[in-house]
Amino acid sequence: MSKLFYSALGKCETWPNLSNISPSSLSYDDVLLVPQSSSISSRRDVDTSVQFGPYKLSKPIISAPMDSITGEKMIRTLGTLGAIGSLPRGNLDERVEICKRFSADEVPCVYAVGLKNAISEARALTEAGAQIILLDVAHGGMEEAKKSAARIKKELGVYVIAGNIVTSSEAESYIEHGVDVARVGVGPGGMCITRLVAGSGFPQLSAVFETTSQPIPVIADGGIKNPGHFAKAIAAGARIVMIGSLFAGCEETPGEIHEGMKVVRGQASREYMEDNKMRTNEFRTAEGVSVTVSARGLVKHVIDDLMGGLRSAMTYAGAKNIEEFQDKAIFVHTSHKVNEESQPWLVKKQ
């Protein structure tokens, strides 16, 4: 991966050795991708496929393991579209039955387990046919989380994702513990308030740069507000991007539509905690929110927008596939005024 930043007059610097820019300060809105000479004449000519564990995906997209985003319908739909879904934590018996159905139908899926019963849940799901287990932990840097991930890998031999983490040193530690994929991002999610509550987090683009500096595949999780952010996450080195908020309100998400609206909530929201008998007190408080959003039709339309943006970004970079995109991508640091310049300003004036 290049991790190049354009300076001026054809000269570039390599992250993290950047002049006048803190390498750990970057969000997706702080950069643009520099258009380059390209021999690609059509967006149809680029290959967006990635290998993700045992699955070959035509689209580097995974849904977030949130009970208001991903259920059986969403996972089946994503599978037909060439992406993958992640089944959230919840009732183990129900998840095992879903896993058996998916395994019989060869539906790709990632199965989330919590830290408390990680080994027993992972074993039950693996016995039902699961091929990828996600150790779903907000603070993936905890030693207990790393040890649990290592046990799952050693005892069950399944493909293991763990996280969330944000630094190069934690990614290195994951490699040492046998983790196959690191889930990256603390605080940038559309329904997350960890940075406001705990004052903890890390700028998301820099987190992707940090973790991909180690030889471990990365899931970029959070902060994706538009197709441009999605393309930048892939260009920065992410193997696959996790989508939550952008899927909110889609027809395939769990829950009913009431007067044209659907409820979406973070897994650390007070509403989720109450439904799952988690008490808030001085030792635990909500780090997510619950909101209602407008129903927005099929998830396919959201994915089409994301993939259209990625394909366009790859042609601007002159890249025929994801690996080449990550090698050729050149970023340029921007200012607040550039963000204003990037908006459709004529529409705003009217």
C-alpha positions in Angstrom: 0.0 0.0 0.0 1.4 3.4 -1.0 0.0 5.7 1.7 1.2 8.6 -0.4 0.2 12.2 0.2 0.6 14.8 -2.6 2.7 17.8 -1.7 3.1 19.9 -4.8 4.5 19.9 -8.4 4.4 16.1 -8.6 6.2 15.5 -5.3 4.7 13.2 -2.6 5.4 12.3 1.0 4.6 8.9 2.6 2.4 8.6 5.6 3.3 9.0 8.5 6.2 11.2 7.5 4.1 14.2 6.5 5.2 17.9 6.6 2.9 20.2 8.6 0.2 17.5 9.1 -0.2 15.4 12.2 -0.4 11.8 10.8 -2.8 10.8 13.6 -5.3 13.6 12.9 -7.0 12.5 9.8 -10.7 11.8 9.2 -12.2 11.0 5.8 -13.2 14.6 5.2 -9.6 15.8 5.7 -8.4 14.3 2.4 -9.3 13.8 -1.2 -8.0 11.3 -3.7 -5.8 12.8 -6.4 -6.9 12.1 -10.0 -4.2 10.4 -12.0 -3.3 9.4 -15.6 -5.5 6.4 -16.4 -5.8 3.9 -19.3 -9.2 2.7 -18.0 -12.0 3.8 -20.2 -15.0 2.3 -18.4 -16.0 1.7 -14.8 -17.0 -1.8 -15.9 -13.4 -2.6 -16.4 -12.4 -2.5 -12.7 -12.5 -5.5 -10.5 -13.8 -4.8 -7.0 -13.7 -8.4 -5.7 -11.8 -9.3 -2.4 -11.1 -12.5 -0.6 -12.6 -12.4 2.9 -11.8 -15.6 4.8 -13.4 -18.5 2.9 -15.6 -16.2 0.8 -14.8 -14.4 -2.5 -16.9 -11.2 -2.4 -17.6 -9.1 -5.5 -18.2 -6.1 -3.2 -16.0 -5.2 -0.2 -19.0 -4.5 2.1 -20.1 -6.0 5.4 -23.1 -5.0 7.4 -22.7 -4.0 11.0 -23.7 -6.5 13.7 -26.6 -4.4 15.0 -30.0 -5.7 15.8 -31.7 -2.8 13.9 -29.5 -3.2 10.8 -28.8 -6.9 10.2 -31.1 -9.9 10.4 -31.7 -12.9 8.4 -33.3 -11.0 5.5 -30.5 -8.5 5.3 -27.8 -11.2 5.3 -29.5 -13.3 2.6 -29.9 -10.1 0.4 -26.3 -9.1 0.9 -25.2 -12.6 0.0 -27.1 -12.4 -3.4 -25.5 -9.0 -4.0 -21.9 -10.2 -3.5 -21.4 -8.6 -0.1 -21.7 -10.2 3.4 -23.7 -9.7 6.5 -22.8 -10.1 10.2 -25.4 -11.6 12.5 -25.6 -9.7 15.8 -25.3 -11.1 19.3 -28.5 -12.3 20.9 -30.3 -15.5 21.7 -27.9 -18.3 21.0 -30.5 -20.9 20.2 -32.1 -18.6 17.6 -28.7 -17.8 16.0 -27.7 -21.4 15.9 -30.9 -22.2 13.9 -30.2 -19.3 11.6 -26.7 -20.5 11.1 -27.9 -24.0 10.2 -30.2 -22.5 7.6 -27.5 -20.4 6.1 -25.0 -23.3 6.1 -27.5 -25.5 4.2 -28.2 -22.7 1.7 -24.5 -21.6 1.5 -25.3 -18.1 2.6 -22.1 -16.2 3.6 -22.3 -14.8 7.1 -20.1 -13.5 10.0 -21.4 -14.5 13.4 -20.8 -12.1 16.3 -20.2 -13.4 19.8 -19.7 -11.4 23.0 -16.8 -11.6 25.4 -18.7 -13.2 28.3 -19.5 -16.5 26.7 -17.2 -16.2 23.7 -15.9 -19.8 23.6 -19.1 -21.6 24.2 -21.1 -19.5 21.7 -18.4 -19.7 19.1 -18.3 -23.5 19.5 -22.1 -23.8 19.1 -22.1 -21.6 16.0 -19.1 -23.4 14.5 -20.7 -26.8 15.0 -23.8 -25.4 13.2 -21.6 -24.5 10.2 -20.2 -21.0 10.9 -17.0 -20.3 9.1 -16.3 -16.8 10.5 -16.6 -15.7 14.1 -16.5 -12.0 15.1 -15.5 -11.3 18.7 -17.6 -8.2 19.0 -16.0 -6.0 21.7 -16.1 -2.2 21.9 -12.6 -2.1 23.4 -10.7 -4.7 21.4 -7.5 -3.9 23.2 -8.5 -5.7 26.4 -6.2 -8.6 27.1 -9.2 -10.8 27.9 -10.5 -10.1 24.4 -7.2 -11.0 22.8 -6.9 -14.2 24.8 -10.5 -15.2 23.9 -9.8 -14.6 20.2 -6.7 -16.7 20.5 -8.6 -19.6 22.2 -11.4 -19.5 19.5 -8.7 -19.7 16.8 -6.7 -22.5 18.5 -9.6 -24.7 19.7 -12.1 -24.2 16.8 -9.8 -23.5 13.9 -12.3 -21.0 12.5 -11.6 -17.6 10.8 -11.5 -15.0 13.6 -12.3 -11.3 13.5 -11.7 -9.2 16.6 -12.1 -5.6 17.6 -12.4 -2.8 17.7 -8.9 -1.3 17.8 -7.3 1.8 16.3 -3.5 1.6 16.5 -0.6 -0.1 14.9 0.6 -1.7 18.2 -2.8 -3.3 18.8 -2.8 -4.6 15.2 0.6 -6.1 15.9 -0.7 -7.7 19.1 -3.7 -9.2 17.2 -1.3 -10.9 14.8 0.6 -12.3 17.8 -2.7 -13.7 19.2 -3.6 -15.4 15.9 -6.5 -13.0 14.9 -7.2 -13.2 11.2 -8.9 -9.8 10.7 -8.9 -6.6 12.8 -12.1 -4.5 13.1 -11.0 -0.9 13.2 -12.7 2.2 14.6 -13.6 3.7 18.0 -16.2 6.4 18.1 -17.0 7.3 14.4 -20.3 5.4 14.1 -23.5 7.2 13.2 -25.2 6.1 16.4 -22.1 6.1 18.6 -21.4 8.6 21.4 -18.3 7.0 22.9 -16.1 10.0 22.1 -18.6 12.3 23.9 -19.1 10.0 26.9 -15.7 8.5 27.4 -13.6 11.1 25.6 -11.9 8.1 23.8 -11.4 7.5 20.2 -9.2 8.1 17.2 -9.6 9.8 13.8 -10.9 7.1 11.6 -8.8 7.5 8.4 -5.6 7.6 10.6 -6.9 4.5 12.4 -7.1 2.7 9.1 -3.6 3.9 8.1 -2.2 2.8 11.5 -3.6 -0.7 11.5 -2.9 -1.4 7.9 0.7 -0.7 8.5 0.8 -4.2 10.0 0.3 -7.3 7.9 -3.3 -8.0 9.0 -6.5 -7.5 6.9 -8.7 -4.7 8.3 -12.4 -4.0 8.4 -12.9 -0.2 8.4 -15.8 0.3 10.8 -17.6 3.6 11.2 -17.5 7.1 9.7 -18.9 6.2 6.3 -21.3 8.9 5.4 -21.1 8.8 1.6 -19.6 6.8 -1.2 -16.5 9.0 -1.2 -15.7 8.0 2.4 -16.2 4.3 1.3 -13.7 4.7 -1.5 -11.2 6.5 0.7 -11.4 3.7 3.3 -10.6 1.1 0.7 -7.8 3.3 -0.8 -6.3 3.6 2.7 -5.9 -0.2 2.9 -9.1 -1.6 4.3 -9.9 -5.1 3.0 -13.6 -4.5 3.5 -15.8 -1.7 4.9 -18.5 -2.1 7.6 -21.8 -0.3 6.9 -24.3 0.5 9.6 -26.0 3.9 9.5 -26.2 4.1 5.7 -28.3 0.9 5.7 -30.7 2.4 8.4 -34.3 2.4 7.2 -33.7 0.0 4.3 -36.5 -2.5 3.6 -34.3 -5.5 4.6 -33.4 -4.1 8.1 -35.3 -5.7 11.0 -38.3 -3.9 12.4 -41.6 -2.6 11.1 -42.3 0.7 9.3 -44.6 3.1 11.2 -45.8 6.1 9.3 -42.9 5.9 6.9 -40.3 5.7 9.7 -38.1 2.9 11.1 -36.2 2.7 14.4 -32.4 2.3 14.4 -30.3 2.1 17.5 -26.7 1.6 18.5 -25.8 -1.7 20.3 -24.6 0.5 23.2 -27.8 2.6 23.3 -29.9 2.9 26.4 -32.8 1.3 24.6 -30.7 -1.7 23.5 -29.3 -2.1 27.0 -32.8 -2.0 28.6 -34.1 -4.6 26.2 -31.2 -6.9 27.0 -31.4 -6.4 30.7 -28.2 -4.4 31.0 -28.3 -1.9 33.8 -26.9 1.6 33.5 -25.1 2.9 36.7 -21.8 4.4 37.7 -20.0 1.4 36.2 -21.8 1.4 32.8 -23.6 4.1 30.8 -25.0 4.3 27.3 -22.5 5.0 24.5 -25.0 4.9 21.7 -28.3 6.5 20.7 -31.6 5.4 19.2 -33.3 7.4 16.5 -36.0 7.1 13.9 -35.2 7.4 10.2 -37.2 7.5 7.0 -37.8 4.2 5.3 -35.5 4.3 2.2 -36.3 1.3 0.0 -34.1 -1.5 -1.0 -30.5 -1.9 0.3 -29.4 -2.7 -3.2 -29.8 1.0 -4.1 -27.4 2.0 -1.2 -24.9 -0.6 -2.3 -25.2 0.5 -5.9 -24.3 4.1 -4.8 -21.3 2.9 -2.8 -20.0 0.6 -5.5 -20.5 3.3 -8.2 -18.4 5.7 -6.1 -15.7 3.1 -5.6 -15.5 2.2 -9.3 -15.3 5.8 -10.2 -12.5 6.4 -7.6 -10.6 3.4 -9.0 -10.8 4.8 -12.6 -9.6 8.2 -11.4 -6.6 6.4 -9.9 -6.0 4.3 -13.0 -6.5 1.1 -10.9 -7.9 -2.1 -12.4 -8.4 -3.9 -9.0 -8.4 -3.2 -5.3 -4.8 -4.1 -4.7 -3.7 -1.8 -7.5 -6.0 0.9 -6.2 -4.3 0.7 -2.8 -0.9 0.8 -4.4 -1.7 3.8 -6.7 -3.9 5.9 -4.5 -2.5 9.3 -3.7 -4.2 11.5 -1.0 -4.1 15.2 -0.6 -4.7 17.0 2.7 -7.5 19.6 2.4 -9.0 22.4 4.5 -12.4 23.3 5.8 -12.9 25.6 2.8 -12.1 22.8 0.4 -15.0 20.8 2.1 -17.2 23.8 1.3 -15.9 23.9 -2.3 -16.8 20.2 -2.6 -20.4 20.8 -2.0 -23.0 21.5 -4.8 -22.9 25.2 -4.0 -25.3 26.4 -6.7 -28.0 24.2 -5.2 -27.3 25.7 -1.7 -27.6 29.3 -3.1 -31.0 28.5 -4.6 
